[in-house]
Amino acid sequence: MTRRIVALIAWLVIAAMNVLWVWAIVGGGFLDAMFASLPVEDQRLLTPGMLAITYGAMTGILVVTMAYATVGWLLAVRPGGGRMGTILLGGSAVFGAVPFGYAFAGTM
């Protein structure tokens, strides 16, 4: 039972981290602030296609992070799948921490 609770808490932390990351990108104006910090010459080089690719890459990271966390949670609660589930949950947390930290710290 303890393993299930720990796995669920880990999944919820990862999900909350992703929700906060999406809020920072969409609602918090993170990308607008990053683009505004560029010199005017570089701002003119940005095209709508570049922005679409940026949002597409961010969506991919979000999907992969949640997929790892979900499969890790499902494996962690099964008998015999605890080790692999732990690895996937840990990997998802680390992978999700990179864009989360970048969005909230502003620099890498």
MIFI-883493 format. One record per residue: residue number from 1; residue in three letters; x, y, z of N, C-alpha, C in turn. Coordinates in nm, 2 decimals, m for minus. Each point is the difference from the previous one (the first is absolute). Layout:
<recs>
<rec num="NUM" residuo="ala" n_east="X" n_north="Y" n_up="Z" ca_east="X" ca_north="Y" ca_up="Z" c_east="X" c_north="Y" c_up="Z"/>
...
</recs>
This chain:
<recs>
<rec num="1" residuo="met" n_east="0.08" n_north="m0.12" n_up="0.00" ca_east="m0.08" ca_north="0.12" ca_up="0.00" c_east="0.09" c_north="0.13" c_up="0.00"/>
<rec num="2" residuo="thr" n_east="0.11" n_north="m0.01" n_up="0.07" ca_east="0.08" ca_north="0.12" ca_up="0.01" c_east="0.06" c_north="0.03" c_up="m0.14"/>
<rec num="3" residuo="arg" n_east="0.04" n_north="m0.10" n_up="m0.07" ca_east="0.05" ca_north="0.01" ca_up="m0.13" c_east="m0.10" c_north="0.07" c_up="m0.10"/>
<rec num="4" residuo="arg" n_east="m0.12" n_north="m0.03" n_up="0.02" ca_east="m0.11" ca_north="0.06" ca_up="m0.09" c_east="m0.01" c_north="0.15" c_up="0.04"/>
<rec num="5" residuo="ile" n_east="0.00" n_north="0.03" n_up="0.13" ca_east="m0.01" ca_north="0.14" ca_up="0.04" c_east="0.11" c_north="0.08" c_up="m0.05"/>
<rec num="6" residuo="val" n_east="0.12" n_north="m0.05" n_up="0.02" ca_east="0.12" ca_north="0.07" ca_up="m0.05" c_east="0.00" c_north="0.02" c_up="m0.15"/>
<rec num="7" residuo="ala" n_east="m0.04" n_north="m0.10" n_up="m0.07" ca_east="m0.01" ca_north="0.01" ca_up="m0.15" c_east="m0.10" c_north="0.11" c_up="m0.04"/>
<rec num="8" residuo="leu" n_east="m0.11" n_north="0.00" n_up="0.07" ca_east="m0.11" ca_north="0.09" ca_up="m0.03" c_east="0.05" c_north="0.14" c_up="0.03"/>
<rec num="9" residuo="ile" n_east="0.06" n_north="0.02" n_up="0.11" ca_east="0.05" ca_north="0.14" ca_up="0.04" c_east="0.11" c_north="0.04" c_up="m0.10"/>
<rec num="10" residuo="ala" n_east="0.08" n_north="m0.09" n_up="m0.05" ca_east="0.10" ca_north="0.04" ca_up="m0.10" c_east="m0.07" c_north="0.04" c_up="m0.13"/>
<rec num="11" residuo="trp" n_east="m0.10" n_north="m0.07" n_up="m0.04" ca_east="m0.07" ca_north="0.03" ca_up="m0.12" c_east="m0.07" c_north="0.13" c_up="0.01"/>
<rec num="12" residuo="leu" n_east="m0.06" n_north="0.03" n_up="0.12" ca_east="m0.07" ca_north="0.13" ca_up="0.02" c_east="0.10" c_north="0.11" c_up="0.00"/>
<rec num="13" residuo="val" n_east="0.12" n_north="m0.01" n_up="0.06" ca_east="0.10" ca_north="0.10" ca_up="m0.01" c_east="0.04" c_north="0.03" c_up="m0.14"/>
<rec num="14" residuo="ile" n_east="0.02" n_north="m0.10" n_up="m0.08" ca_east="0.04" ca_north="0.02" ca_up="m0.14" c_east="m0.11" c_north="0.07" c_up="m0.08"/>
<rec num="15" residuo="ala" n_east="m0.13" n_north="m0.04" n_up="0.03" ca_east="m0.11" ca_north="0.06" ca_up="m0.07" c_east="m0.01" c_north="0.15" c_up="0.04"/>
<rec num="16" residuo="ala" n_east="0.02" n_north="0.02" n_up="0.13" ca_east="m0.01" ca_north="0.14" ca_up="0.04" c_east="0.11" c_north="0.09" c_up="m0.05"/>
<rec num="17" residuo="met" n_east="0.12" n_north="m0.06" n_up="m0.01" ca_east="0.11" ca_north="0.07" ca_up="m0.06" c_east="m0.03" c_north="0.03" c_up="m0.15"/>
<rec num="18" residuo="asn" n_east="m0.06" n_north="m0.09" n_up="m0.07" ca_east="m0.03" ca_north="0.03" ca_up="m0.14" c_east="m0.11" c_north="0.10" c_up="m0.01"/>
<rec num="19" residuo="val" n_east="m0.10" n_north="0.00" n_up="0.09" ca_east="m0.11" ca_north="0.10" ca_up="m0.01" c_east="0.06" c_north="0.14" c_up="0.03"/>
<rec num="20" residuo="leu" n_east="0.09" n_north="0.01" n_up="0.10" ca_east="0.06" ca_north="0.13" ca_up="0.02" c_east="0.09" c_north="0.04" c_up="m0.11"/>
<rec num="21" residuo="trp" n_east="0.07" n_north="m0.09" n_up="m0.07" ca_east="0.08" ca_north="0.03" ca_up="m0.12" c_east="m0.09" c_north="0.06" c_up="m0.11"/>
<rec num="22" residuo="val" n_east="m0.11" n_north="m0.07" n_up="m0.03" ca_east="m0.09" ca_north="0.05" ca_up="m0.10" c_east="m0.06" c_north="0.14" c_up="0.04"/>
<rec num="23" residuo="trp" n_east="m0.03" n_north="0.02" n_up="0.13" ca_east="m0.05" ca_north="0.13" ca_up="0.04" c_east="0.11" c_north="0.11" c_up="m0.02"/>
<rec num="24" residuo="ala" n_east="0.13" n_north="m0.04" n_up="0.03" ca_east="0.10" ca_north="0.10" ca_up="m0.02" c_east="0.02" c_north="0.04" c_up="m0.15"/>
<rec num="25" residuo="ile" n_east="m0.02" n_north="m0.10" n_up="m0.09" ca_east="0.02" ca_north="0.02" ca_up="m0.14" c_east="m0.12" c_north="0.08" c_up="m0.06"/>
<rec num="26" residuo="val" n_east="m0.12" n_north="m0.05" n_up="0.03" ca_east="m0.12" ca_north="0.06" ca_up="m0.06" c_east="m0.05" c_north="0.12" c_up="0.08"/>
<rec num="27" residuo="gly" n_east="m0.02" n_north="m0.02" n_up="0.12" ca_east="m0.06" ca_north="0.11" ca_up="0.08" c_east="0.10" c_north="0.10" c_up="0.06"/>
<rec num="28" residuo="gly" n_east="0.11" n_north="m0.05" n_up="0.03" ca_east="0.10" ca_north="0.09" ca_up="0.06" c_east="0.08" c_north="0.09" c_up="m0.10"/>
<rec num="29" residuo="gly" n_east="m0.01" n_north="m0.03" n_up="m0.13" ca_east="0.07" ca_north="0.09" ca_up="m0.09" c_east="0.15" c_north="m0.03" c_up="m0.01"/>
<rec num="30" residuo="phe" n_east="0.04" n_north="m0.12" n_up="0.03" ca_east="0.14" ca_north="m0.03" ca_up="0.00" c_east="0.07" c_north="0.02" c_up="m0.14"/>
<rec num="31" residuo="leu" n_east="m0.07" n_north="m0.05" n_up="m0.10" ca_east="0.06" ca_north="0.01" ca_up="m0.14" c_east="0.00" c_north="0.15" c_up="m0.04"/>
<rec num="32" residuo="asp" n_east="m0.10" n_north="0.07" n_up="0.03" ca_east="m0.01" ca_north="0.14" ca_up="m0.04" c_east="0.12" c_north="0.08" c_up="0.07"/>
<rec num="33" residuo="ala" n_east="0.02" n_north="m0.03" n_up="0.12" ca_east="0.11" ca_north="0.06" ca_up="0.07" c_east="0.14" c_north="m0.03" c_up="m0.05"/>
<rec num="34" residuo="met" n_east="0.01" n_north="m0.13" n_up="m0.04" ca_east="0.13" ca_north="m0.05" ca_up="m0.06" c_east="0.02" c_north="0.07" c_up="m0.14"/>
<rec num="35" residuo="phe" n_east="m0.11" n_north="0.01" n_up="m0.08" ca_east="0.02" ca_north="0.06" ca_up="m0.13" c_east="0.02" c_north="0.15" c_up="0.01"/>
<rec num="36" residuo="ala" n_east="m0.06" n_north="0.06" n_up="0.10" ca_east="0.02" ca_north="0.15" ca_up="0.02" c_east="0.14" c_north="0.03" c_up="0.05"/>
<rec num="37" residuo="ser" n_east="0.07" n_north="m0.10" n_up="0.06" ca_east="0.14" ca_north="0.03" ca_up="0.04" c_east="0.10" c_north="m0.01" c_up="m0.11"/>
<rec num="38" residuo="leu" n_east="m0.05" n_north="m0.05" n_up="m0.12" ca_east="0.09" ca_north="m0.01" ca_up="m0.12" c_east="0.02" c_north="0.14" c_up="m0.06"/>
<rec num="39" residuo="pro" n_east="0.12" n_north="0.02" n_up="m0.06" ca_east="0.02" ca_north="0.12" ca_up="m0.08" c_east="m0.11" c_north="0.01" c_up="m0.11"/>
<rec num="40" residuo="val" n_east="m0.02" n_north="0.12" n_up="m0.04" ca_east="m0.10" ca_north="0.03" ca_up="m0.11" c_east="0.03" c_north="m0.08" c_up="m0.12"/>
<rec num="41" residuo="glu" n_east="0.12" n_north="0.00" n_up="m0.04" ca_east="0.04" ca_north="m0.08" ca_up="m0.12" c_east="m0.04" c_north="m0.14" c_up="0.00"/>
<rec num="42" residuo="asp" n_east="0.02" n_north="m0.06" n_up="0.12" ca_east="m0.03" ca_north="m0.14" ca_up="0.02" c_east="m0.15" c_north="m0.03" c_up="0.00"/>
<rec num="43" residuo="gln" n_east="m0.07" n_north="0.10" n_up="0.06" ca_east="m0.15" ca_north="m0.01" ca_up="0.01" c_east="m0.06" c_north="m0.01" c_up="m0.14"/>
<rec num="44" residuo="arg" n_east="0.06" n_north="0.08" n_up="m0.10" ca_east="m0.05" ca_north="0.00" ca_up="m0.13" c_east="0.02" c_north="m0.13" c_up="m0.08"/>
<rec num="45" residuo="leu" n_east="0.09" n_north="m0.08" n_up="0.05" ca_east="0.03" ca_north="m0.13" ca_up="m0.06" c_east="m0.09" c_north="m0.11" c_up="0.04"/>
<rec num="46" residuo="leu" n_east="m0.08" n_north="0.02" n_up="0.11" ca_east="m0.09" ca_north="m0.10" ca_up="0.04" c_east="m0.12" c_north="m0.01" c_up="m0.09"/>
<rec num="47" residuo="thr" n_east="m0.04" n_north="m0.12" n_up="m0.04" ca_east="m0.11" ca_north="m0.01" ca_up="m0.09" c_east="m0.11" c_north="m0.08" c_up="0.08"/>
<rec num="48" residuo="pro" n_east="m0.13" n_north="0.01" n_up="m0.05" ca_east="m0.10" ca_north="m0.09" ca_up="0.06" c_east="0.03" c_north="m0.14" c_up="0.00"/>
<rec num="49" residuo="gly" n_east="0.07" n_north="m0.05" n_up="m0.10" ca_east="0.04" ca_north="m0.14" ca_up="m0.01" c_east="0.10" c_north="m0.04" c_up="0.11"/>
<rec num="50" residuo="met" n_east="0.09" n_north="0.09" n_up="0.04" ca_east="0.09" ca_north="m0.02" ca_up="0.11" c_east="m0.08" c_north="m0.01" c_up="0.13"/>
<rec num="51" residuo="leu" n_east="m0.10" n_north="0.08" n_up="0.02" ca_east="m0.08" ca_north="m0.01" ca_up="0.12" c_east="m0.08" c_north="m0.12" c_up="0.00"/>
<rec num="52" residuo="ala" n_east="m0.05" n_north="m0.05" n_up="m0.11" ca_east="m0.07" ca_north="m0.12" ca_up="0.00" c_east="0.09" c_north="m0.12" c_up="0.03"/>
<rec num="53" residuo="ile" n_east="0.12" n_north="0.00" n_up="m0.05" ca_east="0.09" ca_north="m0.11" ca_up="0.03" c_east="0.04" c_north="0.00" c_up="0.15"/>
<rec num="54" residuo="thr" n_east="0.01" n_north="0.12" n_up="0.06" ca_east="0.03" ca_north="0.01" ca_up="0.14" c_east="m0.11" c_north="m0.05" c_up="0.08"/>
<rec num="55" residuo="tyr" n_east="m0.12" n_north="0.03" n_up="m0.03" ca_east="m0.12" ca_north="m0.05" ca_up="0.08" c_east="m0.01" c_north="m0.15" c_up="m0.03"/>
<rec num="56" residuo="gly" n_east="0.03" n_north="m0.05" n_up="m0.12" ca_east="m0.01" ca_north="m0.14" ca_up="m0.03" c_east="0.10" c_north="m0.08" c_up="0.08"/>
<rec num="57" residuo="ala" n_east="0.12" n_north="0.06" n_up="0.02" ca_east="0.11" ca_north="m0.07" ca_up="0.07" c_east="m0.04" c_north="0.00" c_up="0.15"/>
<rec num="58" residuo="met" n_east="m0.06" n_north="0.11" n_up="0.05" ca_east="m0.04" ca_north="0.00" ca_up="0.14" c_east="m0.12" c_north="m0.10" c_up="0.02"/>
<rec num="59" residuo="thr" n_east="m0.09" n_north="m0.01" n_up="m0.09" ca_east="m0.11" ca_north="m0.10" ca_up="0.01" c_east="0.06" c_north="m0.14" c_up="0.01"/>
<rec num="60" residuo="gly" n_east="0.10" n_north="m0.03" n_up="m0.09" ca_east="0.06" ca_north="m0.13" ca_up="0.00" c_east="0.07" c_north="m0.03" c_up="0.13"/>
<rec num="61" residuo="ile" n_east="0.07" n_north="0.09" n_up="0.06" ca_east="0.06" ca_north="m0.02" ca_up="0.13" c_east="m0.11" c_north="m0.03" c_up="0.11"/>
<rec num="62" residuo="leu" n_east="m0.11" n_north="0.08" n_up="m0.01" ca_east="m0.11" ca_north="m0.02" ca_up="0.10" c_east="m0.06" c_north="m0.14" c_up="m0.02"/>
<rec num="63" residuo="val" n_east="m0.02" n_north="m0.05" n_up="m0.12" ca_east="m0.06" ca_north="m0.13" ca_up="m0.03" c_east="0.09" c_north="m0.11" c_up="0.05"/>
<rec num="64" residuo="val" n_east="0.13" n_north="0.01" n_up="m0.03" ca_east="0.09" ca_north="m0.10" ca_up="0.04" c_east="0.02" c_north="m0.01" c_up="0.15"/>
<rec num="65" residuo="thr" n_east="0.00" n_north="0.12" n_up="0.06" ca_east="0.02" ca_north="0.00" ca_up="0.15" c_east="m0.12" c_north="m0.07" c_up="0.07"/>
<rec num="66" residuo="met" n_east="m0.12" n_north="0.03" n_up="m0.05" ca_east="m0.12" ca_north="m0.06" ca_up="0.06" c_east="m0.01" c_north="m0.14" c_up="m0.03"/>
<rec num="67" residuo="ala" n_east="0.04" n_north="m0.04" n_up="m0.12" ca_east="m0.01" ca_north="m0.14" ca_up="m0.04" c_east="0.10" c_north="m0.08" c_up="0.08"/>
<rec num="68" residuo="tyr" n_east="0.12" n_north="0.04" n_up="0.02" ca_east="0.10" ca_north="m0.07" ca_up="0.09" c_east="m0.06" c_north="m0.01" c_up="0.14"/>
<rec num="69" residuo="ala" n_east="m0.05" n_north="0.11" n_up="0.05" ca_east="m0.06" ca_north="0.00" ca_up="0.14" c_east="m0.11" c_north="m0.10" c_up="0.01"/>
<rec num="70" residuo="thr" n_east="m0.09" n_north="0.00" n_up="m0.09" ca_east="m0.12" ca_north="m0.08" ca_up="0.00" c_east="0.04" c_north="m0.15" c_up="0.00"/>
<rec num="71" residuo="val" n_east="0.09" n_north="m0.03" n_up="m0.10" ca_east="0.04" ca_north="m0.14" ca_up="m0.01" c_east="0.08" c_north="m0.04" c_up="0.12"/>
<rec num="72" residuo="gly" n_east="0.08" n_north="0.09" n_up="0.06" ca_east="0.08" ca_north="m0.03" ca_up="0.12" c_east="m0.10" c_north="m0.02" c_up="0.12"/>
<rec num="73" residuo="trp" n_east="m0.10" n_north="0.08" n_up="0.01" ca_east="m0.10" ca_north="m0.02" ca_up="0.10" c_east="m0.07" c_north="m0.14" c_up="m0.01"/>
<rec num="74" residuo="leu" n_east="m0.04" n_north="m0.03" n_up="m0.12" ca_east="m0.07" ca_north="m0.13" ca_up="m0.02" c_east="0.09" c_north="m0.12" c_up="0.03"/>
<rec num="75" residuo="leu" n_east="0.13" n_north="0.02" n_up="m0.04" ca_east="0.09" ca_north="m0.11" ca_up="0.03" c_east="0.04" c_north="m0.01" c_up="0.15"/>
<rec num="76" residuo="ala" n_east="0.01" n_north="0.11" n_up="0.06" ca_east="0.04" ca_north="0.01" ca_up="0.14" c_east="m0.10" c_north="m0.07" c_up="0.10"/>
<rec num="77" residuo="val" n_east="m0.13" n_north="0.00" n_up="m0.04" ca_east="m0.10" ca_north="m0.05" ca_up="0.08" c_east="m0.02" c_north="m0.15" c_up="m0.02"/>
<rec num="78" residuo="arg" n_east="0.06" n_north="m0.06" n_up="m0.11" ca_east="m0.01" ca_north="m0.14" ca_up="m0.03" c_east="0.11" c_north="m0.08" c_up="0.07"/>
<rec num="79" residuo="pro" n_east="m0.03" n_north="m0.12" n_up="0.04" ca_east="0.10" ca_north="m0.09" ca_up="0.06" c_east="0.11" c_north="m0.03" c_up="m0.11"/>
<rec num="80" residuo="gly" n_east="0.12" n_north="0.02" n_up="0.03" ca_east="0.11" ca_north="m0.03" ca_up="m0.09" c_east="0.04" c_north="0.12" c_up="m0.09"/>
<rec num="81" residuo="gly" n_east="m0.08" n_north="0.10" n_up="m0.01" ca_east="0.03" ca_north="0.12" ca_up="m0.08" c_east="0.05" c_north="0.12" c_up="0.07"/>
<rec num="82" residuo="gly" n_east="0.02" n_north="m0.02" n_up="0.13" ca_east="0.04" ca_north="0.12" ca_up="0.08" c_east="0.13" c_north="0.06" c_up="m0.04"/>
<rec num="83" residuo="arg" n_east="0.10" n_north="m0.08" n_up="m0.04" ca_east="0.13" ca_north="0.06" ca_up="m0.03" c_east="m0.01" c_north="0.09" c_up="m0.13"/>
<rec num="84" residuo="met" n_east="m0.06" n_north="m0.06" n_up="m0.10" ca_east="m0.02" ca_north="0.07" ca_up="m0.13" c_east="m0.09" c_north="0.12" c_up="0.02"/>
<rec num="85" residuo="gly" n_east="m0.10" n_north="m0.01" n_up="0.08" ca_east="m0.09" ca_north="0.11" ca_up="0.02" c_east="0.07" c_north="0.11" c_up="0.07"/>
<rec num="86" residuo="thr" n_east="0.09" n_north="m0.03" n_up="0.10" ca_east="0.07" ca_north="0.10" ca_up="0.07" c_east="0.10" c_north="0.07" c_up="m0.10"/>
<rec num="87" residuo="ile" n_east="0.06" n_north="m0.07" n_up="m0.09" ca_east="0.09" ca_north="0.06" ca_up="m0.10" c_east="m0.08" c_north="0.09" c_up="m0.09"/>
<rec num="88" residuo="leu" n_east="m0.11" n_north="m0.04" n_up="m0.04" ca_east="m0.08" ca_north="0.09" ca_up="m0.09" c_east="m0.05" c_north="0.12" c_up="0.07"/>
<rec num="89" residuo="leu" n_east="m0.05" n_north="m0.02" n_up="0.12" ca_east="m0.04" ca_north="0.12" ca_up="0.08" c_east="0.11" c_north="0.10" c_up="0.03"/>
<rec num="90" residuo="gly" n_east="0.12" n_north="m0.06" n_up="0.04" ca_east="0.11" ca_north="0.09" ca_up="0.02" c_east="0.05" c_north="0.07" c_up="m0.13"/>
<rec num="91" residuo="gly" n_east="0.00" n_north="m0.08" n_up="m0.11" ca_east="0.04" ca_north="0.06" ca_up="m0.12" c_east="m0.09" c_north="0.11" c_up="m0.05"/>
<rec num="92" residuo="ser" n_east="m0.13" n_north="m0.02" n_up="0.02" ca_east="m0.10" ca_north="0.10" ca_up="m0.04" c_east="0.01" c_north="0.12" c_up="0.09"/>
<rec num="93" residuo="ala" n_east="0.03" n_north="m0.01" n_up="0.13" ca_east="0.02" ca_north="0.11" ca_up="0.08" c_east="0.12" c_north="0.09" c_up="m0.04"/>
<rec num="94" residuo="val" n_east="0.11" n_north="m0.07" n_up="m0.03" ca_east="0.12" ca_north="0.07" ca_up="m0.04" c_east="m0.02" c_north="0.07" c_up="m0.14"/>
<rec num="95" residuo="phe" n_east="m0.07" n_north="m0.08" n_up="m0.09" ca_east="m0.02" ca_north="0.06" ca_up="m0.14" c_east="m0.10" c_north="0.12" c_up="0.01"/>
<rec num="96" residuo="gly" n_east="m0.10" n_north="m0.01" n_up="0.09" ca_east="m0.09" ca_north="0.11" ca_up="0.01" c_east="0.05" c_north="0.11" c_up="0.08"/>
<rec num="97" residuo="ala" n_east="0.10" n_north="m0.02" n_up="0.08" ca_east="0.06" ca_north="0.11" ca_up="0.08" c_east="0.08" c_north="0.10" c_up="m0.08"/>
<rec num="98" residuo="val" n_east="0.05" n_north="m0.05" n_up="m0.12" ca_east="0.08" ca_north="0.09" ca_up="m0.08" c_east="m0.08" c_north="0.12" c_up="m0.06"/>
<rec num="99" residuo="pro" n_east="m0.11" n_north="m0.03" n_up="m0.07" ca_east="m0.08" ca_north="0.11" ca_up="m0.05" c_east="m0.07" c_north="0.08" c_up="0.11"/>
<rec num="100" residuo="phe" n_east="m0.04" n_north="m0.07" n_up="0.11" ca_east="m0.06" ca_north="0.07" ca_up="0.12" c_east="0.10" c_north="0.10" c_up="0.06"/>
<rec num="101" residuo="gly" n_east="0.12" n_north="m0.04" n_up="0.02" ca_east="0.11" ca_north="0.09" ca_up="0.05" c_east="0.03" c_north="0.11" c_up="m0.09"/>
<rec num="102" residuo="tyr" n_east="0.00" n_north="m0.03" n_up="m0.13" ca_east="0.03" ca_north="0.10" ca_up="m0.10" c_east="m0.11" c_north="0.11" c_up="m0.01"/>
<rec num="103" residuo="ala" n_east="m0.12" n_north="m0.05" n_up="0.01" ca_east="m0.11" ca_north="0.10" ca_up="0.00" c_east="m0.01" c_north="0.09" c_up="0.12"/>
<rec num="104" residuo="phe" n_east="0.04" n_north="m0.06" n_up="0.12" ca_east="m0.01" ca_north="0.08" ca_up="0.12" c_east="0.13" c_north="0.08" c_up="0.03"/>
<rec num="105" residuo="ala" n_east="0.11" n_north="m0.06" n_up="m0.04" ca_east="0.13" ca_north="0.07" ca_up="0.02" c_east="0.03" c_north="0.10" c_up="m0.11"/>
<rec num="106" residuo="gly" n_east="m0.05" n_north="m0.02" n_up="m0.12" ca_east="0.02" ca_north="0.09" ca_up="m0.11" c_east="0.13" c_north="m0.02" c_up="m0.07"/>
<rec num="107" residuo="thr" n_east="0.09" n_north="m0.07" n_up="0.05" ca_east="0.13" ca_north="m0.02" ca_up="m0.06" c_east="0.04" c_north="m0.14" c_up="0.02"/>
<rec num="108" residuo="met" n_east="0.09" n_north="m0.06" n_up="m0.08" ca_east="0.05" ca_north="m0.13" ca_up="0.02" c_east="0.15" c_north="0.00" c_up="0.02"/>
</recs>
